Amino acid sequence: MSSVSEERRKRQHSIKEGLQFIQSPLSYPGTQEQYAVYLHALVRNLFNEGNDIYRECDWRGSLIQYSEALSIANYAKSEEILIP
């Protein structure tokens, strides 16, 4: 049995799908507001995953998650979407 909770497993899956979409040439199929919500959720998931990894004392892994979250937030800014 894995030590990763079902909630965390879903979050990891969501992050993987989100990063694949961001890196693809596809356009978001919804409105600008829906895209903003999507990007906010992706950044929040990355930070939450970074926090969980940090609590496991995997400093490098948490830094990767935090850095990816900041990169997505910067990308969102280029799309005129502010992620605080």
C-alpha positions in Angstrom: 0.0 0.0 0.0 1.3 3.4 -1.0 2.0 6.1 1.6 0.6 8.8 -0.8 -3.0 9.7 0.0 -5.7 9.6 -2.7 -6.1 13.4 -2.5 -2.4 13.8 -3.1 -2.4 11.3 -5.9 -5.2 13.2 -7.6 -3.3 16.5 -7.2 -0.2 14.9 -8.7 -2.2 13.7 -11.7 -3.8 17.2 -12.1 -0.3 18.8 -12.0 1.0 16.4 -14.6 -2.0 17.1 -16.9 -1.7 20.8 -16.3 2.0 21.0 -17.2 1.5 18.9 -20.3 -1.3 21.2 -21.4 0.7 24.4 -20.7 3.6 23.0 -22.8 1.4 22.0 -25.7 0.5 24.3 -28.6 -3.3 23.9 -27.8 -5.5 26.8 -26.9 -7.5 26.7 -23.7 -11.1 25.6 -24.8 -12.8 28.1 -22.4 -13.1 31.7 -21.6 -10.2 33.9 -20.3 -11.9 33.8 -16.8 -12.0 30.0 -16.9 -8.3 29.9 -18.0 -7.4 32.1 -15.1 -9.2 29.7 -12.7 -7.4 26.8 -14.3 -4.0 28.5 -13.9 -4.7 29.5 -10.3 -5.6 25.9 -9.5 -2.4 24.6 -11.2 -0.2 27.0 -9.2 -2.0 26.2 -6.0 -1.5 22.5 -6.6 2.2 23.0 -7.3 2.7 24.9 -4.1 0.7 22.4 -2.1 2.7 19.6 -3.5 5.9 21.5 -2.8 4.8 21.9 0.8 4.1 18.2 1.1 7.5 17.3 -0.4 9.2 19.8 1.9 7.6 18.1 5.0 9.1 14.9 3.7 12.6 16.6 3.8 13.0 16.4 0.0 14.4 19.9 -0.4 15.3 19.6 -4.0 11.9 18.1 -4.9 10.1 20.9 -3.1 12.2 23.5 -4.8 11.3 22.1 -8.2 7.6 22.3 -7.4 7.9 25.9 -6.1 9.9 27.0 -9.1 7.4 25.5 -11.5 4.6 27.3 -9.7 6.5 30.6 -10.0 7.1 29.9 -13.7 3.4 29.3 -14.3 2.5 32.5 -12.4 5.0 34.4 -14.6 3.5 32.8 -17.7 0.0 33.8 -16.5 1.2 37.4 -16.1 2.2 37.4 -19.8 -1.4 36.3 -20.6 -2.6 39.3 -18.4 -3.7 36.9 -15.6 -2.6 38.0 -12.2 -1.8 35.2 -9.7 -0.9 36.6 -6.3 
